């Protein structure tokens, strides 16, 4: 079982589980997080994940400037990934 916040988990369940806190992802994690997101986009597009290239420093910096940390949704829905997905979809259609 996972939860972002245990406050909403009933105490009867909290007493049956070991709670292991994890720090929220931060900017220090962006290179690895973006690599994992890019790999997922490649695989979902039917491409070989061995061709995944890491984002360039300027792209990581743009994400750092616009992501405060925490939820990965803003990172995984960043325009860079939409552009990549559109490119892969169009190249797969050829």
Helices and strands as residue ranges (DSSP letters): G 6-8, H 11-14, G 27-29, H 30-44, G 49-51, H 57-66, H 73-76, H 79-93
